[in-house]
């Protein structure tokens, strides 16, 4: 017997009265080409990580290994090995939601005296197909704000990959998975990738930034979304 169709209802929520910034439209073929170039650029970082960085097994495992080393070799022989010199490219690449969002926030406001200047991003890549929109819907707005005062040719390009590619990028970098990557304008070896991205991807449109200073009254916007009603639990 076929299951009865799920009941639906409208859910209303408060929406912004301003126009929002949309993700740049990029064809699937162009996304695939950009992804190939991105993985090619990042592969030296993954090779360096696999050669010099020991995979983490957790804090407890690290403590157990340290205790065993002290018992076997004594405290004098348990000194940390010198950290290998990181790649020059690694300093121009930010990985992950938190670091990229923090730097974009710094780019939207004047730099304070005494603080190091934020990285000047040229490209931000987001694995949209591998995560919920709640984790990445802020990127168009933040990149539009960070690029507001930049020349048209230097505006930050935003690339959203529609296909799931988080694990592939993670394998390239030698880490489990990657949600987002940002690359600075002067990253060594990124010239070919930057040229392709600037040719295929338009800057993020930000009409709302010009709407805010007008001091024009905006009426309240209520958005309505149709959703399914879950089945009642039987007590």
N, CA, C and O of each residue as an XYZ file, in Angstrom:
940
protein
N       0.850     -1.196      0.000
C       0.000      0.000      0.000
C       0.889      1.251      0.000
O       1.803      1.390      0.813
N       0.597      2.130     -0.915
C       1.412      3.347     -1.034
C       1.202      4.263      0.161
O       0.092      4.382      0.681
N       2.269      4.900      0.585
C       2.187      5.831      1.717
C       1.399      7.067      1.310
O       1.536      7.539      0.182
N       0.576      7.599      2.209
C      -0.200      8.801      1.877
C       0.724      9.985      1.647
O       1.781     10.068      2.273
N       0.350     10.898      0.769
C       1.211     12.064      0.510
C       1.400     12.906      1.766
O       0.472     13.086      2.554
N       2.600     13.413      1.937
C       2.909     14.213      3.126
C       2.133     15.521      3.109
O       1.987     16.162      2.068
N       1.642     15.903      4.273
C       0.923     17.168      4.385
C       1.918     18.328      4.351
O       3.048     18.213      4.828
N       1.477     19.430      3.784
C       2.345     20.599      3.685
C       1.683     21.815      4.315
O       0.458     21.899      4.400
N       2.510     22.752      4.752
C       1.990     24.018      5.279
C       2.990     25.122      4.994
O       4.166     24.866      4.733
N       2.505     26.349      5.049
C       3.363     27.509      4.808
C       3.985     27.981      6.115
O       3.300     28.129      7.127
N       5.287     28.214      6.078
C       6.001     28.759      7.233
C       6.461     30.162      6.872
O       7.095     30.356      5.835
N       6.154     31.134      7.706
C       6.490     32.535      7.434
C       7.663     32.966      8.314
O       7.727     32.613      9.491
N       8.584     33.730      7.737
C       9.700     34.253      8.520
C      10.083     35.634      8.000
O       9.804     35.984      6.853
N      10.729     36.412      8.869
C      11.123     37.773      8.524
C      12.281     37.741      7.543
O      13.272     37.049      7.776
N      12.168     38.479      6.453
C      13.205     38.530      5.427
C      13.802     39.935      5.379
O      13.233     40.871      5.941
N      14.944     40.085      4.712
C      15.575     41.401      4.594
C      14.844     42.259      3.563
O      14.450     41.753      2.513
N      14.658     43.543      3.844
C      14.020     44.418      2.853
C      14.970     44.837      1.736
O      14.530     45.382      0.724
N      16.253     44.591      1.908
C      17.232     44.979      0.893
C      17.424     43.846     -0.114
O      17.158     42.680      0.180
N      17.886     44.210     -1.289
C      18.210     43.191     -2.286
C      19.448     42.433     -1.813
O      20.364     43.032     -1.250
N      19.480     41.133     -2.036
C      20.583     40.311     -1.545
C      21.613     40.071     -2.643
O      21.329     40.232     -3.830
N      22.804     39.686     -2.225
C      23.868     39.353     -3.176
C      23.760     37.876     -3.531
O      23.673     37.024     -2.647
N      23.766     37.579     -4.818
C      23.619     36.201     -5.282
C      24.981     35.597     -5.606
O      25.961     36.310     -5.825
N      25.020     34.267     -5.630
C      26.231     33.574     -6.053
C      26.439     33.775     -7.542
O      25.473     33.709     -8.302
N      27.655     34.016     -7.985
C      27.909     34.136     -9.432
C      27.536     32.836    -10.147
O      27.791     31.742     -9.644
N      26.936     32.974    -11.313
C      26.547     31.795    -12.094
C      27.751     31.292    -12.892
O      28.361     32.036    -13.659
N      28.077     30.016    -12.695
C      29.217     29.381    -13.372
C      28.745     28.034    -13.897
O      28.154     27.252    -13.153
N      28.997     27.761    -15.154
C      28.572     26.484    -15.729
C      29.330     25.329    -15.070
O      30.417     25.512    -14.522
N      28.731     24.136    -15.137
C      29.354     22.957    -14.530
C      30.710     22.670    -15.170
O      31.665     22.322    -14.475
N      30.796     22.815    -16.499
C      32.076     22.577    -17.184
C      33.153     23.538    -16.697
O      34.298     23.143    -16.474
N      32.771     24.816    -16.533
C      33.740     25.799    -16.035
C      34.131     25.493    -14.586
O      35.288     25.661    -14.202
N      33.159     25.044    -13.786
C      33.475     24.664    -12.405
C      34.487     23.525    -12.369
O      35.419     23.537    -11.566
N      34.293     22.536    -13.252
C      35.224     21.398    -13.303
C      36.631     21.853    -13.697
O      37.623     21.386    -13.137
N      36.704     22.771    -14.667
C      38.016     23.274    -15.098
C      38.713     24.025    -13.968
O      39.914     23.865    -13.749
N      37.946     24.843    -13.255
C      38.518     25.611    -12.139
C      38.968     24.672    -11.023
O      40.021     24.878    -10.420
N      38.165     23.635    -10.750
C      38.515     22.681     -9.694
C      39.821     21.951    -10.013
O      40.645     21.729     -9.127
N      40.004     21.581    -11.282
C      41.246     20.908    -11.681
C      42.453     21.812    -11.448
O      43.470     21.373    -10.911
N      42.335     23.079    -11.855
C      43.444     24.023    -11.659
C      43.703     24.272    -10.177
O      44.851     24.393     -9.750
N      42.623     24.348     -9.394
C      42.767     24.582     -7.953
C      43.508     23.421     -7.285
O      44.429     23.640     -6.498
N      43.105     22.189     -7.600
C      43.764     21.020     -7.004
C      45.226     20.930     -7.441
O      46.088     20.533     -6.657
N      45.501     21.298     -8.689
C      46.883     21.292     -9.174
C      47.734     22.300     -8.403
O      48.887     22.023     -8.075
N      47.160     23.472     -8.115
C      47.890     24.499     -7.365
C      48.149     24.063     -5.925
O      49.225     24.312     -5.382
N      47.153     23.406     -5.303
C      47.242     23.072     -3.884
C      48.005     21.781     -3.602
O      48.352     21.514     -2.452
N      48.272     20.978     -4.628
C      48.891     19.666     -4.396
C      50.246     19.742     -3.672
O      50.520     18.864     -2.853
N      51.118     20.751     -3.928
C      52.377     20.810     -3.162
C      52.162     20.960     -1.658
O      52.967     20.467     -0.868
N      51.076     21.640     -1.250
C      50.789     21.782      0.181
C      50.467     20.419      0.777
O      50.926     20.088      1.871
N      49.664     19.619      0.045
C      49.333     18.282      0.522
C      50.549     17.377      0.603
O      50.695     16.613      1.556
N      51.429     17.461     -0.400
C      52.648     16.646     -0.386
C      53.544     17.024      0.791
O      54.117     16.159      1.453
N      53.655     18.322      1.040
C      54.458     18.814      2.169
C      53.864     18.332      3.494
O      54.598     17.926      4.395
N      52.537     18.379      3.611
C      51.879     17.957      4.847
C      52.081     16.455      5.098
O      52.371     16.035      6.218
N      51.924     15.658      4.034
C      52.081     14.208      4.195
C      53.524     13.821      4.540
O      53.758     12.821      5.218
N      54.483     14.618      4.070
C      55.893     14.306      4.318
C      56.367     14.742      5.700
O      57.248     14.110      6.282
N      55.780     15.829      6.231
C      56.332     16.420      7.450
C      55.373     16.488      8.635
O      55.818     16.660      9.769
N      54.073     16.356      8.398
C      53.105     16.495      9.491
C      52.538     15.126      9.837
O      52.010     14.428      8.972
N      52.649     14.745     11.106
C      52.126     13.458     11.557
C      50.622     13.567     11.757
O      50.173     14.476     12.455
N      49.826     12.675     11.170
C      48.369     12.744     11.339
C      47.985     12.643     12.811
O      48.530     11.824     13.552
N      47.043     13.481     13.224
C      46.611     13.505     14.621
C      45.717     12.305     14.934
O      44.822     11.958     14.163
N      45.980     11.680     16.086
C      45.125     10.581     16.564
C      44.342     10.996     17.805
O      43.738     10.157     18.473
N      44.355     12.288     18.109
C      43.644     12.782     19.281
C      44.589     13.108     20.426
O      45.729     12.644     20.455
N      44.102     13.915     21.374
C      44.938     14.367     22.494
C      45.333     13.215     23.413
O      46.460     13.167     23.905
N      44.399     12.285     23.643
C      44.713     11.177     24.547
C      45.826     10.300     23.984
O      46.736      9.893     24.707
N      45.743     10.014     22.683
C      46.779      9.192     22.053
C      48.133      9.891     22.118
O      49.159      9.246     22.339
N      48.136     11.225     21.923
C      49.395     11.982     21.987
C      49.999     11.924     23.389
O      51.215     11.806     23.537
N      49.142     12.008     24.428
C      49.645     11.929     25.809
C      50.224     10.549     26.102
O      51.261     10.423     26.753
N      49.531      9.503     25.607
C      50.034      8.144     25.831
C      51.396      7.943     25.164
O      52.302      7.353     25.752
N      51.530      8.440     23.927
C      52.801      8.308     23.209
C      53.923      9.059     23.930
O      55.058      8.586     23.998
N      53.587     10.239     24.468
C      54.594     11.037     25.176
C      55.072     10.319     26.437
O      56.266     10.305     26.736
N      54.116      9.712     27.187
C      54.483      8.981     28.399
C      55.357      7.775     28.070
O      56.329      7.492     28.770
N      55.001      7.070     27.000
C      55.786      5.903     26.600
C      57.200      6.309     26.193
O      58.168      5.617     26.510
N      57.313      7.451     25.478
C      58.632      7.927     25.046
C      59.502      8.294     26.235
O      60.707      8.044     26.227
N      58.886      8.895     27.273
C      59.644      9.270     28.475
C      60.133      8.020     29.209
O      61.257      7.982     29.709
N      59.270      6.997     29.266
C      59.659      5.755     29.948
C      60.805      5.059     29.225
O      61.728      4.543     29.856
N      60.737      5.049     27.891
C      61.734      4.315     27.112
C      63.049      5.076     26.971
O      64.125      4.503     27.141
N      62.957      6.372     26.659
C      64.157      7.144     26.331
C      64.599      8.095     27.430
O      65.741      8.556     27.437
N      63.698      8.390     28.359
C      64.032      9.362     29.386
C      63.673     10.768     28.938
O      63.558     11.012     27.737
N      63.489     11.710     29.875
C      63.075     13.083     29.536
C      64.039     13.804     28.621
O      63.616     14.653     27.836
N      65.332     13.490     28.698
C      66.327     14.242     27.915
C      66.184     14.009     26.427
O      66.559     14.864     25.625
N      65.640     12.848     26.045
C      65.575     12.508     24.622
C      64.206     12.742     24.003
O      63.958     12.331     22.870
N      63.310     13.402     24.740
C      61.951     13.606     24.232
C      61.725     15.020     23.736
O      60.579     15.451     23.614
N      62.783     15.745     23.449
C      62.641     17.115     22.938
C      61.966     17.092     21.579
O      62.150     16.163     20.792
N      61.184     18.124     21.315
C      60.465     18.212     20.042
C      61.439     18.422     18.893
O      62.418     19.158     19.013
N      61.155     17.768     17.791
C      61.959     17.980     16.593
C      61.663     19.352     16.017
O      60.546     19.843     16.182
N      62.611     19.992     15.349
C      62.341     21.310     14.762
C      61.236     21.223     13.716
O      61.200     20.301     12.901
N      60.344     22.195     13.756
C      59.240     22.219     12.800
C      59.774     22.510     11.402
O      60.530     23.466     11.227
N      59.399     21.706     10.395
C      59.907     21.952      9.041
C      59.411     23.281      8.490
O      58.316     23.739      8.819
N      60.213     23.873      7.671
C      59.863     25.158      7.063
C      58.630     24.991      6.179
O      58.591     24.116      5.314
N      57.635     25.826      6.401
C      56.395     25.721      5.635
C      56.597     26.272      4.224
O      57.507     27.059      3.963
N      55.722     25.831      3.333
C      55.805     26.294      1.954
C      55.404     27.758      1.846
O      54.573     28.241      2.616
N      55.993     28.454      0.896
C      55.654     29.863      0.674
C      54.197     29.996      0.262
O      53.529     30.961      0.634
N      53.700     29.026     -0.509
C      52.306     29.067     -0.952
C      51.346     28.982      0.223
O      50.286     29.608      0.206
N      51.713     28.205      1.255
C      50.828     28.023      2.401
C      50.483     29.319      3.108
O      49.395     29.446      3.669
N      51.397     30.290      3.090
C      51.143     31.578      3.739
C      50.124     32.413      2.979
O      49.581     33.374      3.525
N      49.858     32.059      1.724
C      48.913     32.814      0.892
C      47.567     32.124      0.761
O      46.712     32.561     -0.008
N      47.377     31.038      1.517
C      46.143     30.258      1.421
C      45.503     30.148      2.797
O      46.170     29.777      3.763
N      44.220     30.466      2.894
C      43.451     30.251      4.120
C      42.475     29.113      3.876
O      41.842     29.048      2.822
N      42.351     28.217      4.845
C      41.486     27.051      4.716
C      40.479     27.050      5.854
O      40.851     27.188      7.020
N      39.198     26.895      5.515
C      38.184     26.736      6.549
C      37.297     27.946      6.744
O      37.676     29.084      6.467
N      36.102     27.656      7.231
C      35.042     28.642      7.439
C      35.492     29.776      8.359
O      35.321     30.948      8.025
N      36.065     29.436      9.513
C      36.357     30.443     10.534
C      37.413     31.447     10.091
O      37.209     32.655     10.208
N      38.542     30.953      9.584
C      39.634     31.860      9.224
C      39.249     32.768      8.062
O      39.611     33.945      8.047
N      38.513     32.226      7.081
C      38.126     33.035      5.922
C      37.093     34.082      6.316
O      37.198     35.240      5.911
N      36.099     33.684      7.102
C      35.071     34.631      7.541
C      35.683     35.750      8.379
O      35.309     36.914      8.235
N      36.623     35.396      9.254
C      37.278     36.413     10.091
C      38.056     37.407      9.240
O      37.984     38.614      9.475
N      38.803     36.912      8.249
C      39.597     37.812      7.408
C      38.702     38.691      6.540
O      39.004     39.867      6.338
N      37.598     38.131      6.022
C      36.660     38.944      5.233
C      36.068     40.058      6.088
O      35.874     41.177      5.613
N      35.780     39.747      7.354
C      35.272     40.779      8.256
C      36.278     41.901      8.453
O      35.899     43.069      8.535
N      37.571     41.549      8.529
C      38.618     42.573      8.677
C      38.753     43.421      7.417
O      39.087     44.604      7.494
N      38.492     42.815      6.247
C      38.612     43.555      4.987
C      37.497     44.580      4.801
O      37.636     45.503      3.998
N      36.396     44.428      5.532
C      35.269     45.347      5.364
C      35.408     46.617      6.193
O      34.608     47.542      6.047
N      36.423     46.674      7.070
C      36.584     47.857      7.920
C      38.023     48.348      7.859
O      38.918     47.575      7.516
N      38.267     49.612      8.184
C      39.640     50.140      8.155
C      40.531     49.390      9.135
O      40.106     49.051     10.240
N      41.767     49.134      8.724
C      42.698     48.409      9.595
C      43.135     49.305     10.750
O      43.389     50.495     10.566
N      43.217     48.719     11.935
C      43.603     49.463     13.133
C      45.119     49.461     13.286
O      45.794     48.494     12.932
N      45.634     50.556     13.816
C      47.083     50.681     14.012
C      47.567     49.627     15.000
O      46.943     49.388     16.033
N      48.678     49.010     14.665
C      49.240     47.989     15.549
C      48.825     46.580     15.199
O      49.492     45.623     15.594
N      47.723     46.429     14.456
C      47.267     45.102     14.054
C      47.834     44.743     12.688
O      47.959     45.616     11.829
N      48.181     43.477     12.466
C      48.678     43.089     11.135
C      47.585     43.259     10.090
O      46.424     42.965     10.372
N      47.925     43.724      8.892
C      46.896     43.915      7.860
C      46.301     42.578      7.437
O      47.014     41.575      7.407
N      45.010     42.541      7.109
C      44.401     41.282      6.664
C      44.920     40.870      5.291
O      45.432     41.695      4.534
N      44.780     39.595      4.984
C      45.198     39.103      3.672
C      44.281     39.666      2.596
O      43.067     39.751      2.778
N      44.879     40.049      1.474
C      44.096     40.566      0.352
C      43.707     39.395     -0.546
O      44.488     38.951     -1.388
N      42.493     38.908     -0.351
C      42.039     37.763     -1.131
C      41.795     38.150     -2.583
O      41.362     39.262     -2.884
N      42.082     37.209     -3.471
C      41.721     37.366     -4.880
C      40.604     36.414     -5.257
O      39.776     36.727     -6.112
N      40.577     35.227     -4.607
C      39.590     34.197     -4.936
C      39.169     33.471     -3.667
O      39.984     33.209     -2.782
N      37.887     33.151     -3.596
C      37.354     32.321     -2.513
C      36.576     31.179     -3.148
O      35.700     31.406     -3.983
N      36.896     29.949     -2.750
C      36.255     28.754     -3.301
C      35.466     28.064     -2.192
O      35.974     27.862     -1.089
N      34.220     27.705     -2.495
C      33.345     27.091     -1.488
C      32.749     25.807     -2.056
O      32.207     25.799     -3.162
N      32.853     24.719     -1.288
C      32.270     23.435     -1.698
C      30.791     23.423     -1.318
O      30.405     22.791     -0.335
N      29.970     24.118     -2.093
C      28.550     24.260     -1.771
C      27.812     22.930     -1.822
O      26.888     22.700     -1.041
N      28.216     22.054     -2.737
C      27.516     20.780     -2.888
C      27.760     19.814     -1.759
O      27.106     18.773     -1.687
N      28.696     20.133     -0.863
C      29.048     19.214      0.224
C      28.524     19.675      1.578
O      28.822     19.049      2.595
N      27.743     20.765      1.613
C      27.305     21.283      2.906
C      25.959     21.986      2.793
O      25.491     22.297      1.697
N      25.354     22.227      3.939
C      24.077     22.932      3.993
C      24.279     24.407      3.646
O      25.312     24.981      3.990
N      23.295     25.040      2.959
C      23.418     26.474      2.640
C      23.601     27.354      3.870
O      24.131     28.460      3.764
N      23.167     26.876      5.037
C      23.307     27.679      6.258
C      24.765     27.974      6.581
O      25.059     28.948      7.273
N      25.690     27.137      6.082
C      27.107     27.316      6.378
C      27.811     28.236      5.385
O      28.955     28.624      5.622
N      27.163     28.594      4.286
C      27.885     29.392      3.282
C      27.082     30.534      2.680
O      27.584     31.231      1.799
N      25.831     30.748      3.137
C      25.015     31.780      2.488
C      25.524     33.189      2.756
O      25.113     34.135      2.085
N      26.423     33.338      3.739
C      26.941     34.668      4.069
C      28.077     35.105      3.151
O      28.414     36.289      3.114
N      28.674     34.168      2.408
C      29.853     34.505      1.606
C      29.585     35.573      0.538
O      30.389     36.498      0.419
N      28.497     35.498     -0.247
C      28.283     36.559     -1.248
C      28.199     37.951     -0.632
O      28.777     38.901     -1.159
N      27.469     38.076      0.500
C      27.334     39.389      1.136
C      28.675     39.894      1.665
O      29.016     41.063      1.487
N      29.433     39.014      2.315
C      30.707     39.450      2.900
C      31.731     39.796      1.827
O      32.489     40.755      1.974
N      31.755     39.017      0.749
C      32.712     39.301     -0.323
C      32.327     40.578     -1.057
O      33.198     41.343     -1.472
N      31.027     40.816     -1.221
C      30.591     42.070     -1.836
C      31.029     43.263     -0.992
O      31.486     44.272     -1.530
N      30.892     43.149      0.325
C      31.297     44.243      1.213
C      32.814     44.421      1.219
O      33.307     45.549      1.232
N      33.557     43.307      1.211
C      35.022     43.391      1.228
C      35.576     43.954     -0.073
O      36.652     44.552     -0.083
N      34.839     43.766     -1.181
C      35.307     44.235     -2.497
C      34.766     45.607     -2.865
O      35.066     46.128     -3.940
N      33.983     46.185     -1.995
C      33.240     47.404     -2.347
C      34.129     48.523     -2.875
O      33.785     49.172     -3.864
N      35.261     48.754     -2.232
C      36.124     49.877     -2.605
C      37.295     49.474     -3.498
O      38.200     50.275     -3.732
N      37.283     48.249     -3.993
C      38.363     47.787     -4.867
C      38.060     48.117     -6.321
O      36.892     48.204     -6.697
N      39.089     48.302     -7.149
C      38.850     48.480     -8.591
C      38.153     47.251     -9.171
O      38.262     46.153     -8.626
N      37.446     47.442    -10.266
C      36.675     46.351    -10.875
C      37.554     45.141    -11.180
O      37.112     44.004    -11.022
N      38.787     45.371    -11.612
C      39.667     44.257    -11.987
C      40.248     43.526    -10.777
O      40.796     42.434    -10.924
N      40.135     44.116     -9.582
C      40.721     43.502     -8.389
C      39.679     42.993     -7.401
O      40.032     42.558     -6.305
N      38.409     43.041     -7.769
C      37.368     42.561     -6.860
C      37.528     41.062     -6.612
O      37.927     40.312     -7.503
N      37.213     40.642     -5.392
C      37.357     39.236     -5.011
C      36.349     38.392     -5.785
O      35.163     38.716     -5.843
N      36.836     37.311     -6.376
C      35.959     36.399     -7.117
C      35.512     35.266     -6.199
O      36.312     34.706     -5.449
N      34.232     34.940     -6.269
C      33.644     33.872     -5.456
C      33.239     32.721     -6.363
O      32.466     32.904     -7.303
N      33.764     31.536     -6.078
C      33.462     30.341     -6.869
C      32.778     29.324     -5.963
O      33.366     28.852     -4.990
N      31.536     28.991     -6.288
C      30.810     27.962     -5.547
C      30.721     26.696     -6.379
O      30.168     26.717     -7.479
N      31.255     25.596     -5.872
C      31.215     24.325     -6.593
C      29.897     23.619     -6.282
O      29.609     23.316     -5.124
N      29.097     23.359     -7.323
C      27.792     22.727     -7.132
C      27.916     21.247     -6.791
O      27.129     20.725     -6.002
N      28.895     20.570     -7.376
C      29.088     19.143     -7.098
C      29.833     18.968     -5.771
O      30.660     19.805     -5.409
N      29.542     17.882     -5.046
C      30.313     17.613     -3.825
C      31.797     17.416     -4.152
O      32.146     16.537     -4.940
N      32.654     18.216     -3.559
C      34.098     18.115     -3.844
C      34.936     18.346     -2.595
O      36.154     18.506     -2.679
N      34.280     18.365     -1.431
C      34.990     18.633     -0.180
C      36.083     17.605      0.085
O      37.193     17.961      0.479
N      35.766     16.319     -0.134
C      36.744     15.266      0.146
C      37.887     15.289     -0.869
O      39.036     15.016     -0.522
N      37.568     15.615     -2.124
C      38.635     15.653     -3.127
C      39.644     16.751     -2.806
O      40.852     16.524     -2.865
N      39.151     17.938     -2.468
C      40.068     19.028     -2.115
C      40.834     18.670     -0.842
O      42.021     18.969     -0.713
N      40.128     18.020      0.104
C      40.793     17.595      1.328
C      41.917     16.605      1.059
O      42.991     16.704      1.652
N      41.670     15.643      0.160
C      42.717     14.679     -0.195
C      43.916     15.375     -0.833
O      45.063     14.998     -0.597
N      43.635     16.398     -1.647
C      44.725     17.155     -2.270
C      45.584     17.850     -1.218
O      46.804     17.936     -1.353
N      44.924     18.347     -0.160
C      45.636     19.077      0.893
C      46.143     18.170      2.012
O      46.873     18.622      2.894
N      45.761     16.893      1.981
C      46.198     15.981      3.027
C      45.430     16.107      4.320
O      45.960     15.792      5.385
N      44.159     16.573      4.251
C      43.295     16.666      5.428
C      41.954     16.015      5.084
O      41.646     15.845      3.905
N      41.140     15.644      6.096
C      39.922     14.873      5.816
C      38.951     15.532      4.849
O      38.482     14.884      3.913
N      38.640     16.801      5.055
C      37.680     17.478      4.175
C      37.897     18.985      4.269
O      38.485     19.487      5.228
N      37.410     19.692      3.256
C      37.585     21.149      3.186
C      36.256     21.776      2.786
O      35.631     21.341      1.819
N      35.822     22.790      3.518
C      34.571     23.472      3.184
C      34.806     24.687      2.305
O      33.989     24.991      1.435
N      35.920     25.390      2.522
C      36.188     26.613      1.766
C      37.685     26.913      1.778
O      38.412     26.544      2.700
N      38.117     27.602      0.712
C      39.527     27.970      0.547
C      39.593     29.387     -0.001
O      38.827     29.739     -0.899
N      40.490     30.195      0.523
C      40.723     31.544      0.004
C      42.192     31.674     -0.382
O      43.077     31.201      0.331
N      42.439     32.316     -1.510
C      43.800     32.476     -2.019
C      44.089     33.960     -2.223
O      43.285     34.686     -2.807
N      45.241     34.396     -1.736
C      45.629     35.802     -1.854
C      46.023     36.147     -3.287
O      46.336     35.273     -4.095
N      45.998     37.432     -3.576
C      46.257     37.892     -4.941
C      47.668     37.564     -5.405
O      47.866     37.245     -6.577
N      48.636     37.633     -4.529
C      50.028     37.432     -4.933
C      50.542     36.047     -4.532
O      51.737     35.878     -4.290
N      49.657     35.069     -4.460
C      50.078     33.706     -4.130
C      50.987     33.163     -5.229
O      50.633     33.245     -6.405
N      52.150     32.609     -4.878
C      53.064     32.094     -5.911
C      52.454     30.925     -6.674
O      51.920     29.990     -6.077
N      52.537     30.990     -7.999
C      52.032     29.915     -8.841
C      50.552     29.981     -9.145
O      50.028     29.107     -9.837
N      49.853     31.012     -8.638
C      48.400     31.086     -8.819
C      47.992     31.926    -10.023
O      46.804     32.183    -10.219
N      48.951     32.354    -10.828
C      48.635     33.269    -11.930
C      47.667     32.643    -12.942
O      46.721     33.295    -13.382
N      47.907     31.372    -13.309
C      47.048     30.715    -14.306
C      45.634     30.547    -13.774
O      44.666     30.812    -14.487
N      45.508     30.107    -12.522
C      44.184     29.938    -11.912
C      43.459     31.271    -11.817
O      42.270     31.350    -12.125
N      44.157     32.318    -11.396
C      43.538     33.636    -11.267
C      43.064     34.154    -12.618
O      41.984     34.738    -12.712
N      43.859     33.948    -13.664
C      43.474     34.413    -15.003
C      42.204     33.716    -15.480
O      41.325     34.353    -16.060
N      42.105     32.406    -15.236
C      40.912     31.654    -15.651
C      39.693     32.093    -14.849
O      38.618     32.301    -15.412
N      39.858     32.236    -13.532
C      38.733     32.624    -12.675
C      38.240     34.024    -13.028
O      37.032     34.250    -13.105
N      39.152     34.962    -13.241
C      38.733     36.321    -13.594
C      38.043     36.359    -14.954
O      37.197     37.219    -15.197
N      38.400     35.432    -15.839
C      37.779     35.380    -17.162
C      36.392     34.741    -17.123
O      35.510     35.131    -17.887
N      36.194     33.759    -16.235
C      34.943     32.991    -16.220
C      33.946     33.446    -15.157
O      32.746     33.208    -15.295
N      34.425     34.089    -14.110
C      33.570     34.412    -12.962
C      33.436     35.925    -12.812
O      34.434     36.642    -12.727
N      32.205     36.395    -12.780
C      31.947     37.825    -12.599
C      32.059     38.193    -11.122
O      31.814     37.346    -10.263
N      32.425     39.440    -10.805
C      32.436     39.867     -9.402
C      31.040     39.768     -8.799
O      30.041     39.821     -9.517
N      30.977     39.625     -7.489
C      29.687     39.527     -6.800
C      28.964     40.861     -6.896
O      29.517     41.905     -6.551
N      27.721     40.817     -7.368
C      26.922     42.035     -7.483
C      26.400     42.427     -6.100
O      25.936     41.573     -5.345
N      26.475     43.713     -5.772
C      26.076     44.156     -4.434
C      25.217     45.412     -4.485
O      25.644     46.459     -3.997
N      24.011     45.341     -5.065
C      23.168     46.541     -5.128
C      22.740     47.048     -3.759
O      22.469     48.238     -3.599
N      22.675     46.159     -2.769
C      22.215     46.579     -1.446
C      23.172     47.559     -0.785
O      22.757     48.345      0.067
N      24.461     47.526     -1.167
C      25.416     48.451     -0.562
C      25.127     49.895     -0.958
O      25.382     50.817     -0.184
N      24.598     50.087     -2.156
C      24.254     51.442     -2.587
C      22.866     51.845     -2.106
O      22.526     53.028     -2.110
N      22.057     50.860     -1.689
C      20.714     51.173     -1.204
C      20.732     51.685      0.235
O      19.887     52.492      0.622
N      21.699     51.212      1.027
C      21.713     51.541      2.456
C      21.854     53.040      2.724
O      21.101     53.559      3.548
N      22.789     53.781      2.069
C      22.961     55.202      2.419
C      21.802     56.101      1.992
O      21.770     57.268      2.382
N      20.854     55.603      1.208
C      19.785     56.463      0.711
C      18.789     56.873      1.783
O      18.010     57.803      1.576
N      18.800     56.196      2.923
C      17.881     56.499      4.033
C      16.425     56.438      3.593
O      15.584     57.178      4.105
N      16.135     55.569      2.657
C      14.759     55.395      2.194
C      14.082     54.313      3.020
O      14.670     53.265      3.289
N      12.839     54.573      3.422
C      12.117     53.605      4.251
C      11.856     52.328      3.464
O      11.404     52.366      2.320
N      12.147     51.203      4.097
C      11.902     49.906      3.482
C      10.829     49.183      4.286
O      10.940     49.040      5.503
N       9.801     48.733      3.597
C       8.724     48.031      4.293
C       9.196     46.652      4.751
O      10.123     46.071      4.186
N       8.545     46.157      5.768
C       8.870     44.828      6.287
C       8.577     43.764      5.239
O       7.532     43.785      4.588
N       9.498     42.849      5.087
C       9.332     41.762      4.121
C       9.129     40.445      4.871
O       9.932     40.065      5.724
N       8.046     39.765      4.534
C       7.758     38.458      5.116
C       7.892     37.413      4.021
O       7.198     37.478      3.006
N       8.774     36.458      4.224
C       8.960     35.377      3.251
C       8.146     34.165      3.682
O       8.026     33.881      4.874
N       7.587     33.454      2.710
C       6.776     32.268      2.983
C       7.400     31.071      2.285
O       7.673     31.112      1.085
N       7.619     30.017      3.037
C       8.236     28.803      2.502
C       7.324     27.623      2.780
O       6.866     27.439      3.907
N       7.057     26.815      1.744
C       6.224     25.628      1.917
C       7.076     24.480      2.442
O       8.128     24.174      1.880
N       6.626     23.853      3.507
C       7.373     22.749      4.101
C       6.434     21.608      4.448
O       5.227     21.807      4.584
N       6.990     20.415      4.591
C       6.171     19.246      4.911
C       5.995     19.121      6.415
O       6.863     19.529      7.187
N       4.859     18.551      6.829
C       4.563     18.333      8.243
C       4.972     16.911      8.601
O       4.545     15.956      7.951
N       5.784     16.771      9.615
C       6.226     15.443     10.041
C       5.093     14.630     10.637
O       4.103     15.189     11.109
N       5.236     13.320     10.618
C       4.209     12.440     11.181
C       4.223     12.527     12.700
O       5.272     12.725     13.313
N       3.045     12.376     13.300
C       2.933     12.443     14.753
C       3.537     11.201     15.394
O       3.359     10.083     14.910
N       4.247     11.416     16.480
C       4.808     10.279     17.205
C       3.708      9.562     17.990
O       2.856     10.191     18.617
N       3.750      8.255     17.937
C       2.776      7.458     18.693
C       3.333      7.217     20.083
O       4.411      6.644     20.239
N       2.584      7.660     21.106
C       3.046      7.501     22.496
C       2.771      6.083     22.980
O       3.085      5.749     24.122
